[in-house]
Structures are given as structure tokens and as C-alpha cells.
Amino acid sequence: MITHIKGKLVEKNPTDVVIDCNGVGYFINISLHTFSQIPDQENISLFTHLHVKEDGHTLYGFITPGEREVFRLLISVSGIGTNTARTMLSSLTPKQIKEGIAGEDVALIQSVKGIGLKTAQRVIIDLKDKIIKIYDIDEVSINKNNTNKDEALSALEVLGYAKKQAERVVDKIVSATPEATVEDIIKQALKKL
């Protein structure tokens, strides 16, 4: 298995890169998260996952081994393919995915394009224990943050804001300042809505 590639960056697109490694150009699929963190320099190194299917071999690249590990956990879930996992890592950061799964945040997982309610629930059921064990996430702090988030969302809905729009803004606030109180979340959200 190809575990990482180091070489000269030939081409960089939001969904893929081409890396020249000793005269061989490797086409590597990437997430938007990785794309945003690839430095604009000639030589780069990506951690990779080689996905082998009967109709081809596809290489996926990640800026950190942690992102690759989240990708591998996601594709281990029935119904989550490599493209869906990559879409998840493009829509959410690896940290948001881990905390969303550990905190049983179905709405967060379901907010990713192409993931329905049943798939989001399956991801949480299949991966929650693994995520908590591997990353040593404290369930109590996650549930407290979710409570603050949920209360802030309810308040914004009562004030007449659309749930989807409010949820996006609140998710950004909570991920930027996880210790924010309900009042802080609402105040910041009102400035951005």
C-alpha cells in the first residue's frame, strides 16, 4: 500500500492534485480541507490511502495522518463510500466530524450533502465507541457544548431565523469557541445572521 507521497506539486485543484515523484505523476483525490492547507510551495508531502476496487485503483491524499484516519473510519461504515467520506471531509473538519460522532450530533452529520437521516445515524452507531476510544474524547464536555448549541439554536428559531442558516452560523461559532455560553453563541450569531 502507498502510505505517503512526497514530491513536486505539478497541479493543484480543489478536488485533486498531481504530484511528480521521481518522474512519475500521481493523480491524488483530496478534500477541500486538505486543499485549503496545502502550502503554495514546490515540494509537498501527502499521506495517502490507496482504494482498490475491481474497476480501478484510486489514490486519496490527506494533509495529516489524523484526517486519513477519519477517512478510513468513515469508509468502514456500510453505505459510506470514498466519495461520500471525501465530501464529509470537505464540508466539515476532521475535528467537527469526530466531535459530531462522539456527541451523537445527527443534524451535523446529516448536514453533509448526500447523507440522509438513516446514514447519519448509522455513522454515529458504528463509529461513536471507536472515536471516543481512539481520540480519548470526553463525552461530558461534548454533551455540554451540544446543550449550549441546541439552546442557542432554539432561541434563534424563536426569533424567526431559518433553522438551516442559523445552524451553519452556530456550528462555526461553537467550533471556533467551544467554551462559549448560550448567551455568547446567540450574541455572535445575531451579528452574523
Residue pairs with C-beta under 8 A, 6 or more apart in sequence:
1 50
2 48
2 50
2 59
3 47
3 48
4 45
4 46
4 47
4 48
5 19
5 21
5 26
5 28
5 45
5 46
5 48
5 59
5 61
6 19
6 21
6 43
6 44
6 45
6 46
7 19
7 20
7 21
7 22
7 26
7 43
7 44
8 19
8 20
8 21
8 42
8 43
9 17
9 18
9 19
9 20
9 38
9 41
9 42
9 43
9 44
10 17
10 18
10 19
10 20
10 25
11 17
11 18
12 35
12 38
13 35
14 32
14 35
15 29
15 30
15 32
15 35
16 27
16 28
16 29
16 30
17 27
17 28
17 30
17 35
17 38
17 44
17 46
17 61
18 25
18 26
18 27
18 28
19 25
19 26
19 28
19 44
19 46
20 26
26 59
27 59
28 46
28 48
28 59
28 60
28 61
29 58
29 59
29 60
29 61
29 82
29 86
30 38
30 46
30 60
30 61
30 62
30 86
31 62
31 67
31 71
31 86
31 89
31 90
32 89
32 90
32 91
33 63
33 67
33 89
33 90
33 93
33 94
34 46
34 61
34 62
34 63
34 67
34 89
37 63
38 44
38 63
46 61
46 62
46 63
47 61
47 62
47 63
47 64
47 65
47 67
47 68
48 59
48 60
48 61
48 62
48 68
49 59
49 60
49 62
49 68
49 71
49 72
50 57
50 58
50 59
50 60
51 57
51 58
51 59
51 60
51 75
51 82
58 82
60 68
60 71
60 82
60 86
62 68
62 71
64 94
66 94
67 89
67 94
69 134
70 89
70 94
70 97
70 98
71 82
71 85
71 86
71 89
73 127
73 130
73 131
74 80
74 84
74 85
74 88
74 89
74 97
74 123
74 127
75 81
75 82
75 85
76 126
76 127
77 122
77 123
77 126
77 127
78 122
78 126
79 119
79 122
80 88
80 119
80 123
84 112
84 114
84 115
87 112
87 113
87 114
88 97
88 109
88 112
88 115
89 97
91 111
91 112
91 113
92 100
92 108
92 111
92 112
93 175
95 175
96 108
96 171
96 175
97 109
98 131
98 135
98 137
99 105
99 137
99 142
99 145
100 108
100 109
101 109
101 123
101 124
101 127
101 128
101 131
102 128
102 131
102 132
102 135
102 137
102 139
102 142
103 139
103 142
103 143
103 145
103 146
104 124
104 128
104 146
105 146
106 117
106 120
106 121
106 124
107 167
108 171
109 115
109 120
109 123
109 124
110 116
110 117
110 119
110 120
111 167
111 168
111 171
115 123
131 137
132 139
141 178
145 174
145 178
148 174
148 180
148 181
148 182
148 185
149 170
149 171
149 174
149 185
151 182
152 170
152 182
152 185
152 186
152 189
153 163
153 166
153 167
153 170
155 182
155 186
156 166
156 170
156 186
156 189
156 190
156 193
157 163
157 166
159 190
161 189
161 193
165 193
166 189
166 193
169 189
169 192
169 193
170 185
170 189
172 192
173 180
173 184
173 185
173 188
173 189
173 192
174 180
174 185
177 184
180 188
